[in-house]
Amino acid sequence: MPASINQCLLLLSLAVFSGISFAASAHEQNQLNLVQQQLDTIERLATRAETNRTSEPNERYRFDYPRLTQDIQRIRRGVQGYLSPSRAQPRDPGELTGDYRLDAPPAEPSP
């Protein structure tokens, strides 16, 4: 499941950031509203996956759900900022991390 979330987030971010400077029509605004709804869905799926996650004692890596949530919120702010701009000057969109793998903490030795 984490791989599909990562792929969806990547596709959405590419779609949002590649067309952000050209969005003007009502059709495009509708499409960006759909992107925001999809971001909500991805965030709910990620929250559900994090809640249902079971930690294996020997796992080396785990998915970084907080970082994914931060990236989703950053994309959401970018879309919302475009749809309701507070100023006319261009902004630096920043860079998404894109790396959602964390090293798992070492297992505690059994007594």
Biopython code that builds the backbone (N, CA, C, O; Angstrom):
import numpy as np
from Bio.PDB.StructureBuilder import StructureBuilder

atoms = [
    (1, "MET", "N", (0.803, -1.206, 0.000)),
    (1, "MET", "CA", (0.000, 0.000, 0.000)),
    (1, "MET", "C", (0.844, 1.267, 0.000)),
    (1, "MET", "O", (0.497, 2.210, -0.712)),
    (2, "PRO", "N", (1.961, 1.343, 0.781)),
    (2, "PRO", "CA", (2.758, 2.567, 0.760)),
    (2, "PRO", "C", (3.281, 2.922, -0.621)),
    (2, "PRO", "O", (3.376, 4.104, -0.949)),
    (3, "ALA", "N", (3.622, 1.935, -1.439)),
    (3, "ALA", "CA", (4.133, 2.243, -2.774)),
    (3, "ALA", "C", (3.064, 2.921, -3.614)),
    (3, "ALA", "O", (3.370, 3.844, -4.370)),
    (4, "SER", "N", (1.821, 2.484, -3.498)),
    (4, "SER", "CA", (0.762, 3.109, -4.287)),
    (4, "SER", "C", (0.474, 4.528, -3.807)),
    (4, "SER", "O", (0.154, 5.399, -4.615)),
    (5, "ILE", "N", (0.582, 4.765, -2.521)),
    (5, "ILE", "CA", (0.405, 6.122, -1.994)),
    (5, "ILE", "C", (1.508, 7.022, -2.529)),
    (5, "ILE", "O", (1.251, 8.152, -2.943)),
    (6, "ASN", "N", (2.732, 6.520, -2.520)),
    (6, "ASN", "CA", (3.868, 7.289, -3.009)),
    (6, "ASN", "C", (3.698, 7.613, -4.494)),
    (6, "ASN", "O", (3.972, 8.736, -4.916)),
    (7, "GLN", "N", (3.252, 6.646, -5.280)),
    (7, "GLN", "CA", (3.057, 6.866, -6.705)),
    (7, "GLN", "C", (1.954, 7.887, -6.961)),
    (7, "GLN", "O", (2.099, 8.751, -7.826)),
    (8, "CYS", "N", (0.855, 7.797, -6.217)),
    (8, "CYS", "CA", (-0.241, 8.766, -6.374)),
    (8, "CYS", "C", (0.225, 10.171, -6.033)),
    (8, "CYS", "O", (-0.085, 11.133, -6.736)),
    (9, "LEU", "N", (0.980, 10.277, -4.938)),
    (9, "LEU", "CA", (1.472, 11.588, -4.527)),
    (9, "LEU", "C", (2.409, 12.170, -5.583)),
    (9, "LEU", "O", (2.339, 13.360, -5.889)),
    (10, "LEU", "N", (3.269, 11.347, -6.130)),
    (10, "LEU", "CA", (4.190, 11.819, -7.157)),
    (10, "LEU", "C", (3.434, 12.296, -8.388)),
    (10, "LEU", "O", (3.736, 13.363, -8.924)),
    (11, "LEU", "N", (2.455, 11.519, -8.842)),
    (11, "LEU", "CA", (1.669, 11.911, -10.017)),
    (11, "LEU", "C", (0.899, 13.201, -9.762)),
    (11, "LEU", "O", (0.845, 14.074, -10.628)),
    (12, "LEU", "N", (0.306, 13.323, -8.587)),
    (12, "LEU", "CA", (-0.439, 14.534, -8.275)),
    (12, "LEU", "C", (0.474, 15.744, -8.196)),
    (12, "LEU", "O", (0.129, 16.819, -8.687)),
    (13, "SER", "N", (1.638, 15.574, -7.581)),
    (13, "SER", "CA", (2.543, 16.716, -7.479)),
    (13, "SER", "C", (3.038, 17.149, -8.852)),
    (13, "SER", "O", (3.164, 18.345, -9.116)),
    (14, "LEU", "N", (3.320, 16.191, -9.728)),
    (14, "LEU", "CA", (3.740, 16.545, -11.087)),
    (14, "LEU", "C", (2.622, 17.266, -11.828)),
    (14, "LEU", "O", (2.874, 18.248, -12.526)),
    (15, "ALA", "N", (1.402, 16.792, -11.682)),
    (15, "ALA", "CA", (0.273, 17.429, -12.357)),
    (15, "ALA", "C", (0.045, 18.833, -11.830)),
    (15, "ALA", "O", (-0.236, 19.750, -12.602)),
    (16, "VAL", "N", (0.162, 19.006, -10.535)),
    (16, "VAL", "CA", (-0.079, 20.314, -9.928)),
    (16, "VAL", "C", (1.019, 21.297, -10.299)),
    (16, "VAL", "O", (0.734, 22.406, -10.751)),
    (17, "PHE", "N", (2.278, 20.897, -10.111)),
    (17, "PHE", "CA", (3.365, 21.837, -10.316)),
    (17, "PHE", "C", (3.672, 22.088, -11.786)),
    (17, "PHE", "O", (4.205, 23.146, -12.122)),
    (18, "SER", "N", (3.353, 21.155, -12.668)),
    (18, "SER", "CA", (3.648, 21.382, -14.078)),
    (18, "SER", "C", (2.659, 22.362, -14.710)),
    (18, "SER", "O", (3.020, 23.047, -15.667)),
    (19, "GLY", "N", (1.442, 22.450, -14.215)),
    (19, "GLY", "CA", (0.452, 23.320, -14.817)),
    (19, "GLY", "C", (0.079, 24.516, -13.978)),
    (19, "GLY", "O", (-0.867, 25.230, -14.311)),
    (20, "ILE", "N", (0.795, 24.752, -12.900)),
    (20, "ILE", "CA", (0.370, 25.786, -11.980)),
    (20, "ILE", "C", (0.434, 27.186, -12.572)),
    (20, "ILE", "O", (-0.401, 28.026, -12.239)),
    (21, "SER", "N", (1.403, 27.459, -13.441)),
    (21, "SER", "CA", (1.532, 28.817, -13.957)),
    (21, "SER", "C", (0.537, 29.107, -15.078)),
    (21, "SER", "O", (0.409, 30.259, -15.493)),
    (22, "PHE", "N", (-0.168, 28.097, -15.576)),
    (22, "PHE", "CA", (-1.067, 28.298, -16.696)),
    (22, "PHE", "C", (-2.541, 28.201, -16.324)),
    (22, "PHE", "O", (-3.405, 28.414, -17.175)),
    (23, "ALA", "N", (-2.840, 27.884, -15.078)),
    (23, "ALA", "CA", (-4.234, 27.687, -14.687)),
    (23, "ALA", "C", (-4.969, 29.011, -14.672)),
    (23, "ALA", "O", (-4.576, 29.939, -13.965)),
    (24, "ALA", "N", (-6.031, 29.099, -15.449)),
    (24, "ALA", "CA", (-6.814, 30.321, -15.481)),
    (24, "ALA", "C", (-8.278, 30.030, -15.760)),
    (24, "ALA", "O", (-9.155, 30.753, -15.288)),
    (25, "SER", "N", (-8.546, 28.994, -16.512)),
    (25, "SER", "CA", (-9.907, 28.725, -16.936)),
    (25, "SER", "C", (-10.722, 28.082, -15.818)),
    (25, "SER", "O", (-10.180, 27.541, -14.854)),
    (26, "ALA", "N", (-12.030, 28.158, -15.978)),
    (26, "ALA", "CA", (-12.934, 27.527, -15.010)),
    (26, "ALA", "C", (-12.729, 26.019, -15.016)),
    (26, "ALA", "O", (-12.806, 25.368, -13.974)),
    (27, "HIS", "N", (-12.466, 25.467, -16.202)),
    (27, "HIS", "CA", (-12.223, 24.025, -16.289)),
    (27, "HIS", "C", (-10.998, 23.627, -15.466)),
    (27, "HIS", "O", (-11.027, 22.635, -14.738)),
    (28, "GLU", "N", (-9.935, 24.401, -15.586)),
    (28, "GLU", "CA", (-8.722, 24.071, -14.839)),
    (28, "GLU", "C", (-8.928, 24.255, -13.342)),
    (28, "GLU", "O", (-8.402, 23.479, -12.545)),
    (29, "GLN", "N", (-9.682, 25.268, -12.956)),
    (29, "GLN", "CA", (-9.978, 25.445, -11.534)),
    (29, "GLN", "C", (-10.765, 24.255, -11.006)),
    (29, "GLN", "O", (-10.533, 23.801, -9.886)),
    (30, "ASN", "N", (-11.694, 23.747, -11.811)),
    (30, "ASN", "CA", (-12.432, 22.548, -11.412)),
    (30, "ASN", "C", (-11.485, 21.363, -11.260)),
    (30, "ASN", "O", (-11.605, 20.582, -10.317)),
    (31, "GLN", "N", (-10.548, 21.234, -12.188)),
    (31, "GLN", "CA", (-9.584, 20.140, -12.116)),
    (31, "GLN", "C", (-8.707, 20.258, -10.867)),
    (31, "GLN", "O", (-8.407, 19.254, -10.220)),
    (32, "LEU", "N", (-8.302, 21.466, -10.533)),
    (32, "LEU", "CA", (-7.491, 21.659, -9.328)),
    (32, "LEU", "C", (-8.304, 21.394, -8.063)),
    (32, "LEU", "O", (-7.763, 20.919, -7.065)),
    (33, "ASN", "N", (-9.588, 21.697, -8.102)),
    (33, "ASN", "CA", (-10.448, 21.338, -6.972)),
    (33, "ASN", "C", (-10.514, 19.821, -6.821)),
    (33, "ASN", "O", (-10.529, 19.305, -5.703)),
    (34, "LEU", "N", (-10.552, 19.107, -7.945)),
    (34, "LEU", "CA", (-10.522, 17.642, -7.897)),
    (34, "LEU", "C", (-9.196, 17.133, -7.334)),
    (34, "LEU", "O", (-9.168, 16.153, -6.590)),
    (35, "VAL", "N", (-8.109, 17.795, -7.686)),
    (35, "VAL", "CA", (-6.800, 17.429, -7.142)),
    (35, "VAL", "C", (-6.831, 17.558, -5.619)),
    (35, "VAL", "O", (-6.330, 16.687, -4.909)),
    (36, "GLN", "N", (-7.417, 18.643, -5.122)),
    (36, "GLN", "CA", (-7.511, 18.825, -3.673)),
    (36, "GLN", "C", (-8.335, 17.710, -3.029)),
    (36, "GLN", "O", (-7.980, 17.219, -1.957)),
    (37, "GLN", "N", (-9.418, 17.315, -3.666)),
    (37, "GLN", "CA", (-10.216, 16.210, -3.128)),
    (37, "GLN", "C", (-9.415, 14.913, -3.125)),
    (37, "GLN", "O", (-9.515, 14.122, -2.187)),
    (38, "GLN", "N", (-8.626, 14.695, -4.163)),
    (38, "GLN", "CA", (-7.800, 13.493, -4.223)),
    (38, "GLN", "C", (-6.712, 13.522, -3.156)),
    (38, "GLN", "O", (-6.367, 12.485, -2.589)),
    (39, "LEU", "N", (-6.172, 14.704, -2.884)),
    (39, "LEU", "CA", (-5.196, 14.831, -1.799)),
    (39, "LEU", "C", (-5.839, 14.464, -0.460)),
    (39, "LEU", "O", (-5.214, 13.807, 0.372)),
    (40, "ASP", "N", (-7.078, 14.887, -0.257)),
    (40, "ASP", "CA", (-7.802, 14.513, 0.963)),
    (40, "ASP", "C", (-7.926, 12.994, 1.062)),
    (40, "ASP", "O", (-7.725, 12.415, 2.129)),
    (41, "THR", "N", (-8.259, 12.356, -0.059)),
    (41, "THR", "CA", (-8.409, 10.899, -0.080)),
    (41, "THR", "C", (-7.082, 10.216, 0.222)),
    (41, "THR", "O", (-7.031, 9.275, 1.014)),
    (42, "ILE", "N", (-6.012, 10.685, -0.403)),
    (42, "ILE", "CA", (-4.690, 10.097, -0.158)),
    (42, "ILE", "C", (-4.301, 10.265, 1.300)),
    (42, "ILE", "O", (-3.746, 9.348, 1.905)),
    (43, "GLU", "N", (-4.587, 11.426, 1.869)),
    (43, "GLU", "CA", (-4.242, 11.657, 3.268)),
    (43, "GLU", "C", (-5.031, 10.724, 4.191)),
    (43, "GLU", "O", (-4.485, 10.200, 5.162)),
    (44, "ARG", "N", (-6.317, 10.518, 3.886)),
    (44, "ARG", "CA", (-7.119, 9.582, 4.688)),
    (44, "ARG", "C", (-6.574, 8.162, 4.570)),
    (44, "ARG", "O", (-6.486, 7.446, 5.567)),
    (45, "LEU", "N", (-6.205, 7.748, 3.344)),
    (45, "LEU", "CA", (-5.641, 6.411, 3.142)),
    (45, "LEU", "C", (-4.325, 6.246, 3.902)),
    (45, "LEU", "O", (-4.079, 5.201, 4.503)),
    (46, "ALA", "N", (-3.496, 7.258, 3.876)),
    (46, "ALA", "CA", (-2.219, 7.196, 4.592)),
    (46, "ALA", "C", (-2.447, 7.114, 6.099)),
    (46, "ALA", "O", (-1.759, 6.366, 6.794)),
    (47, "THR", "N", (-3.407, 7.878, 6.601)),
    (47, "THR", "CA", (-3.720, 7.833, 8.029)),
    (47, "THR", "C", (-4.224, 6.449, 8.418)),
    (47, "THR", "O", (-3.842, 5.908, 9.456)),
    (48, "ARG", "N", (-5.082, 5.882, 7.577)),
    (48, "ARG", "CA", (-5.605, 4.536, 7.847)),
    (48, "ARG", "C", (-4.478, 3.505, 7.806)),
    (48, "ARG", "O", (-4.420, 2.613, 8.652)),
    (49, "ALA", "N", (-3.585, 3.628, 6.826)),
    (49, "ALA", "CA", (-2.467, 2.684, 6.716)),
    (49, "ALA", "C", (-1.549, 2.796, 7.929)),
    (49, "ALA", "O", (-1.064, 1.788, 8.443)),
    (50, "GLU", "N", (-1.312, 4.027, 8.384)),
    (50, "GLU", "CA", (-0.452, 4.215, 9.554)),
    (50, "GLU", "C", (-1.104, 3.628, 10.801)),
    (50, "GLU", "O", (-0.431, 3.010, 11.626)),
    (51, "THR", "N", (-2.406, 3.819, 10.935)),
    (51, "THR", "CA", (-3.128, 3.298, 12.089)),
    (51, "THR", "C", (-3.121, 1.770, 12.107)),
    (51, "THR", "O", (-3.000, 1.161, 13.170)),
    (52, "ASN", "N", (-3.251, 1.154, 10.937)),
    (52, "ASN", "CA", (-3.319, -0.307, 10.836)),
    (52, "ASN", "C", (-1.955, -0.968, 10.698)),
    (52, "ASN", "O", (-1.869, -2.190, 10.580)),
    (53, "ARG", "N", (-0.905, -0.188, 10.710)),
    (53, "ARG", "CA", (0.449, -0.726, 10.548)),
    (53, "ARG", "C", (0.813, -1.619, 11.732)),
    (53, "ARG", "O", (0.539, -1.290, 12.886)),
    (54, "THR", "N", (1.423, -2.730, 11.428)),
    (54, "THR", "CA", (1.937, -3.601, 12.479)),
    (54, "THR", "C", (3.448, -3.630, 12.348)),
    (54, "THR", "O", (3.978, -3.868, 11.262)),
    (55, "SER", "N", (4.125, -3.393, 13.426)),
    (55, "SER", "CA", (5.587, -3.380, 13.409)),
    (55, "SER", "C", (6.123, -4.790, 13.566)),
    (55, "SER", "O", (5.727, -5.530, 14.466)),
    (56, "GLU", "N", (7.013, -5.136, 12.689)),
    (56, "GLU", "CA", (7.692, -6.425, 12.770)),
    (56, "GLU", "C", (8.970, -6.214, 13.579)),
    (56, "GLU", "O", (9.636, -5.192, 13.417)),
    (57, "PRO", "N", (9.318, -7.150, 14.436)),
    (57, "PRO", "CA", (10.498, -6.955, 15.293)),
    (57, "PRO", "C", (11.805, -6.849, 14.515)),
    (57, "PRO", "O", (12.741, -6.199, 14.980)),
    (58, "ASN", "N", (11.887, -7.469, 13.347)),
    (58, "ASN", "CA", (13.140, -7.455, 12.581)),
    (58, "ASN", "C", (13.096, -6.525, 11.381)),
    (58, "ASN", "O", (13.977, -6.607, 10.524)),
    (59, "GLU", "N", (12.117, -5.651, 11.283)),
    (59, "GLU", "CA", (12.045, -4.785, 10.106)),
    (59, "GLU", "C", (13.176, -3.761, 10.149)),
    (59, "GLU", "O", (13.507, -3.203, 11.195)),
    (60, "ARG", "N", (13.746, -3.540, 8.985)),
    (60, "ARG", "CA", (14.865, -2.609, 8.887)),
    (60, "ARG", "C", (14.393, -1.198, 8.563)),
    (60, "ARG", "O", (14.980, -0.216, 9.018)),
    (61, "TYR", "N", (13.329, -1.107, 7.773)),
    (61, "TYR", "CA", (12.800, 0.186, 7.365)),
    (61, "TYR", "C", (11.317, 0.241, 7.655)),
    (61, "TYR", "O", (10.646, -0.785, 7.766)),
    (62, "ARG", "N", (10.828, 1.440, 7.774)),
    (62, "ARG", "CA", (9.389, 1.649, 7.893)),
    (62, "ARG", "C", (9.027, 2.887, 7.086)),
    (62, "ARG", "O", (9.888, 3.717, 6.794)),
    (63, "PHE", "N", (7.765, 3.012, 6.730)),
    (63, "PHE", "CA", (7.300, 4.124, 5.910)),
    (63, "PHE", "C", (7.180, 5.376, 6.774)),
    (63, "PHE", "O", (6.701, 5.304, 7.906)),
    (64, "ASP", "N", (7.607, 6.514, 6.251)),
    (64, "ASP", "CA", (7.592, 7.789, 6.988)),
    (64, "ASP", "C", (6.274, 8.512, 6.718)),
    (64, "ASP", "O", (6.207, 9.395, 5.864)),
    (65, "TYR", "N", (5.237, 8.135, 7.443)),
    (65, "TYR", "CA", (3.918, 8.724, 7.264)),
    (65, "TYR", "C", (3.878, 10.220, 7.601)),
    (65, "TYR", "O", (3.236, 10.975, 6.870)),
    (66, "PRO", "N", (4.529, 10.680, 8.666)),
    (66, "PRO", "CA", (4.502, 12.125, 8.932)),
    (66, "PRO", "C", (5.083, 12.956, 7.785)),
    (66, "PRO", "O", (4.567, 14.031, 7.482)),
    (67, "ARG", "N", (6.144, 12.471, 7.150)),
    (67, "ARG", "CA", (6.735, 13.213, 6.031)),
    (67, "ARG", "C", (5.780, 13.240, 4.843)),
    (67, "ARG", "O", (5.652, 14.260, 4.167)),
    (68, "LEU", "N", (5.109, 12.115, 4.591)),
    (68, "LEU", "CA", (4.123, 12.071, 3.514)),
    (68, "LEU", "C", (3.014, 13.081, 3.783)),
    (68, "LEU", "O", (2.602, 13.807, 2.878)),
    (69, "THR", "N", (2.534, 13.132, 5.008)),
    (69, "THR", "CA", (1.473, 14.075, 5.374)),
    (69, "THR", "C", (1.935, 15.518, 5.175)),
    (69, "THR", "O", (1.168, 16.352, 4.695)),
    (70, "GLN", "N", (3.172, 15.816, 5.538)),
    (70, "GLN", "CA", (3.709, 17.173, 5.336)),
    (70, "GLN", "C", (3.762, 17.517, 3.853)),
    (70, "GLN", "O", (3.420, 18.634, 3.466)),
    (71, "ASP", "N", (4.187, 16.573, 3.021)),
    (71, "ASP", "CA", (4.249, 16.828, 1.582)),
    (71, "ASP", "C", (2.857, 17.028, 0.988)),
    (71, "ASP", "O", (2.664, 17.895, 0.136)),
    (72, "ILE", "N", (1.893, 16.235, 1.433)),
    (72, "ILE", "CA", (0.515, 16.407, 0.961)),
    (72, "ILE", "C", (0.006, 17.795, 1.343)),
    (72, "ILE", "O", (-0.629, 18.471, 0.534)),
    (73, "GLN", "N", (0.283, 18.215, 2.566)),
    (73, "GLN", "CA", (-0.156, 19.542, 2.999)),
    (73, "GLN", "C", (0.538, 20.642, 2.203)),
    (73, "GLN", "O", (-0.070, 21.669, 1.904)),
    (74, "ARG", "N", (1.790, 20.436, 1.863)),
    (74, "ARG", "CA", (2.518, 21.434, 1.063)),
    (74, "ARG", "C", (1.900, 21.560, -0.327)),
    (74, "ARG", "O", (1.727, 22.668, -0.834)),
    (75, "ILE", "N", (1.567, 20.421, -0.943)),
    (75, "ILE", "CA", (0.920, 20.455, -2.256)),
    (75, "ILE", "C", (-0.436, 21.138, -2.141)),
    (75, "ILE", "O", (-0.792, 21.969, -2.976)),
    (76, "ARG", "N", (-1.197, 20.783, -1.096)),
    (76, "ARG", "CA", (-2.522, 21.379, -0.893)),
    (76, "ARG", "C", (-2.415, 22.908, -0.743)),
    (76, "ARG", "O", (-3.214, 23.647, -1.319)),
    (77, "ARG", "N", (-1.432, 23.370, 0.028)),
    (77, "ARG", "CA", (-1.244, 24.824, 0.185)),
    (77, "ARG", "C", (-0.886, 25.480, -1.143)),
    (77, "ARG", "O", (-1.335, 26.589, -1.432)),
    (78, "GLY", "N", (-0.069, 24.789, -1.959)),
    (78, "GLY", "CA", (0.299, 25.334, -3.264)),
    (78, "GLY", "C", (-0.903, 25.482, -4.180)),
    (78, "GLY", "O", (-1.059, 26.504, -4.848)),
    (79, "VAL", "N", (-1.746, 24.471, -4.212)),
    (79, "VAL", "CA", (-2.954, 24.538, -5.049)),
    (79, "VAL", "C", (-3.886, 25.615, -4.524)),
    (79, "VAL", "O", (-4.405, 26.423, -5.293)),
    (80, "GLN", "N", (-4.098, 25.625, -3.211)),
    (80, "GLN", "CA", (-5.002, 26.626, -2.621)),
    (80, "GLN", "C", (-4.451, 28.034, -2.829)),
    (80, "GLN", "O", (-5.207, 28.966, -3.101)),
    (81, "GLY", "N", (-3.132, 28.186, -2.699)),
    (81, "GLY", "CA", (-2.518, 29.487, -2.926)),
    (81, "GLY", "C", (-2.689, 29.964, -4.353)),
    (81, "GLY", "O", (-2.793, 31.164, -4.606)),
    (82, "TYR", "N", (-2.719, 29.024, -5.286)),
    (82, "TYR", "CA", (-2.945, 29.388, -6.670)),
    (82, "TYR", "C", (-4.408, 29.765, -6.905)),
    (82, "TYR", "O", (-4.705, 30.759, -7.568)),
    (83, "LEU", "N", (-5.311, 28.962, -6.357)),
    (83, "LEU", "CA", (-6.732, 29.217, -6.565)),
    (83, "LEU", "C", (-7.194, 30.495, -5.871)),
    (83, "LEU", "O", (-8.108, 31.165, -6.351)),
    (84, "SER", "N", (-6.575, 30.833, -4.755)),
    (84, "SER", "CA", (-6.916, 32.048, -3.992)),
    (84, "SER", "C", (-5.634, 32.792, -3.660)),
    (84, "SER", "O", (-5.203, 32.799, -2.507)),
    (85, "PRO", "N", (-5.015, 33.422, -4.662)),
    (85, "PRO", "CA", (-3.722, 34.068, -4.406)),
    (85, "PRO", "C", (-3.860, 35.261, -3.476)),
    (85, "PRO", "O", (-4.823, 36.025, -3.546)),
    (86, "SER", "N", (-2.866, 35.399, -2.601)),
    (86, "SER", "CA", (-2.865, 36.534, -1.686)),
    (86, "SER", "C", (-2.007, 37.676, -2.223)),
    (86, "SER", "O", (-2.066, 38.797, -1.718)),
    (87, "ARG", "N", (-1.208, 37.383, -3.251)),
    (87, "ARG", "CA", (-0.358, 38.409, -3.859)),
    (87, "ARG", "C", (-0.078, 38.028, -5.299)),
    (87, "ARG", "O", (-0.279, 36.881, -5.697)),
    (88, "ALA", "N", (0.380, 38.979, -6.068)),
    (88, "ALA", "CA", (0.597, 38.750, -7.489)),
    (88, "ALA", "C", (2.003, 38.264, -7.808)),
    (88, "ALA", "O", (2.253, 37.840, -8.936)),
    (89, "GLN", "N", (2.924, 38.309, -6.862)),
    (89, "GLN", "CA", (4.301, 37.927, -7.136)),
    (89, "GLN", "C", (4.459, 36.410, -7.100)),
    (89, "GLN", "O", (3.783, 35.731, -6.327)),
    (90, "PRO", "N", (5.356, 35.877, -7.941)),
    (90, "PRO", "CA", (5.599, 34.431, -7.903)),
    (90, "PRO", "C", (6.292, 34.034, -6.601)),
    (90, "PRO", "O", (7.046, 34.809, -6.011)),
    (91, "ARG", "N", (6.015, 32.813, -6.177)),
    (91, "ARG", "CA", (6.613, 32.295, -4.953)),
    (91, "ARG", "C", (7.513, 31.118, -5.280)),
    (91, "ARG", "O", (7.360, 30.472, -6.317)),
    (92, "ASP", "N", (8.444, 30.849, -4.394)),
    (92, "ASP", "CA", (9.287, 29.669, -4.513)),
    (92, "ASP", "C", (8.487, 28.484, -3.995)),
    (92, "ASP", "O", (8.148, 28.450, -2.812)),
    (93, "PRO", "N", (8.171, 27.497, -4.859)),
    (93, "PRO", "CA", (7.328, 26.389, -4.419)),
    (93, "PRO", "C", (8.019, 25.445, -3.446)),
    (93, "PRO", "O", (7.340, 24.635, -2.815)),
    (94, "GLY", "N", (9.318, 25.512, -3.300)),
    (94, "GLY", "CA", (10.018, 24.590, -2.419)),
    (94, "GLY", "C", (10.150, 23.221, -3.065)),
    (94, "GLY", "O", (9.640, 22.988, -4.161)),
    (95, "GLU", "N", (10.817, 22.345, -2.398)),
    (95, "GLU", "CA", (11.076, 21.028, -2.959)),
    (95, "GLU", "C", (10.489, 19.961, -2.053)),
    (95, "GLU", "O", (10.648, 20.010, -0.834)),
    (96, "LEU", "N", (9.806, 18.992, -2.661)),
    (96, "LEU", "CA", (9.280, 17.865, -1.897)),
    (96, "LEU", "C", (10.419, 16.912, -1.594)),
    (96, "LEU", "O", (11.376, 16.795, -2.360)),
    (97, "THR", "N", (10.302, 16.249, -0.490)),
    (97, "THR", "CA", (11.339, 15.315, -0.098)),
    (97, "THR", "C", (11.311, 14.079, -0.967)),
    (97, "THR", "O", (12.324, 13.724, -1.570)),
    (98, "GLY", "N", (10.173, 13.418, -1.043)),
    (98, "GLY", "CA", (10.011, 12.256, -1.883)),
    (98, "GLY", "C", (10.587, 10.966, -1.331)),
    (98, "GLY", "O", (10.334, 9.902, -1.896)),
    (99, "ASP", "N", (11.350, 11.018, -0.255)),
    (99, "ASP", "CA", (11.931, 9.816, 0.340)),
    (99, "ASP", "C", (11.143, 9.510, 1.602)),
    (99, "ASP", "O", (11.219, 10.248, 2.584)),
    (100, "TYR", "N", (10.386, 8.419, 1.575)),
    (100, "TYR", "CA", (9.492, 8.104, 2.684)),
    (100, "TYR", "C", (9.924, 6.853, 3.438)),
    (100, "TYR", "O", (9.102, 6.225, 4.106)),
    (101, "ARG", "N", (11.174, 6.487, 3.347)),
    (101, "ARG", "CA", (11.655, 5.310, 4.042)),
    (101, "ARG", "C", (12.476, 5.750, 5.245)),
    (101, "ARG", "O", (13.399, 6.555, 5.118)),
    (102, "LEU", "N", (12.136, 5.220, 6.407)),
    (102, "LEU", "CA", (12.865, 5.500, 7.636)),
    (102, "LEU", "C", (13.572, 4.230, 8.101)),
    (102, "LEU", "O", (13.053, 3.127, 7.934)),
    (103, "ASP", "N", (14.737, 4.390, 8.675)),
    (103, "ASP", "CA", (15.365, 3.242, 9.329)),
    (103, "ASP", "C", (14.576, 2.934, 10.581)),
    (103, "ASP", "O", (14.259, 3.833, 11.359)),
    (104, "ALA", "N", (14.260, 1.673, 10.778)),
    (104, "ALA", "CA", (13.525, 1.271, 11.968)),
    (104, "ALA", "C", (14.463, 1.328, 13.164)),
    (104, "ALA", "O", (15.649, 1.022, 13.037)),
    (105, "PRO", "N", (13.947, 1.713, 14.319)),
    (105, "PRO", "CA", (14.823, 1.714, 15.494)),
    (105, "PRO", "C", (15.274, 0.282, 15.813)),
    (105, "PRO", "O", (14.530, -0.668, 15.573)),
    (106, "PRO", "N", (16.470, 0.129, 16.344)),
    (106, "PRO", "CA", (16.955, -1.226, 16.632)),
    (106, "PRO", "C", (16.066, -1.890, 17.675)),
    (106, "PRO", "O", (15.567, -1.240, 18.594)),
    (107, "ALA", "N", (15.878, -3.189, 17.517)),
    (107, "ALA", "CA", (15.041, -3.939, 18.457)),
    (107, "ALA", "C", (15.770, -4.053, 19.781)),
    (107, "ALA", "O", (16.988, -4.222, 19.826)),
    (108, "GLU", "N", (15.005, -3.957, 20.857)),
    (108, "GLU", "CA", (15.582, -4.079, 22.195)),
    (108, "GLU", "C", (15.911, -5.550, 22.443)),
    (108, "GLU", "O", (15.094, -6.420, 22.144)),
    (109, "PRO", "N", (17.088, -5.840, 22.981)),
    (109, "PRO", "CA", (17.433, -7.243, 23.245)),
    (109, "PRO", "C", (16.527, -7.833, 24.332)),
    (109, "PRO", "O", (16.135, -7.152, 25.279)),
    (110, "SER", "N", (16.217, -9.089, 24.169)),
    (110, "SER", "CA", (15.392, -9.782, 25.177)),
    (110, "SER", "C", (16.220, -10.065, 26.412)),
    (110, "SER", "O", (17.396, -10.411, 26.300)),
    (111, "PRO", "N", (15.622, -9.925, 27.602)),
    (111, "PRO", "CA", (16.402, -10.182, 28.830)),
    (111, "PRO", "C", (16.693, -11.652, 29.029)),
    (111, "PRO", "O", (17.336, -12.026, 30.010)),
]
sb = StructureBuilder()
sb.init_structure("model")
sb.init_model(0)
sb.init_chain("A")
sb.init_seg("    ")
for serial, (resi, resn, name, xyz) in enumerate(atoms, 1):
    if name == "N":
        sb.init_residue(resn, " ", resi, " ")
    sb.init_atom(name, np.array(xyz, "f"), 0.0, 1.0, " ", f" {name:<3s}", serial, name[0])
structure = sb.get_structure()
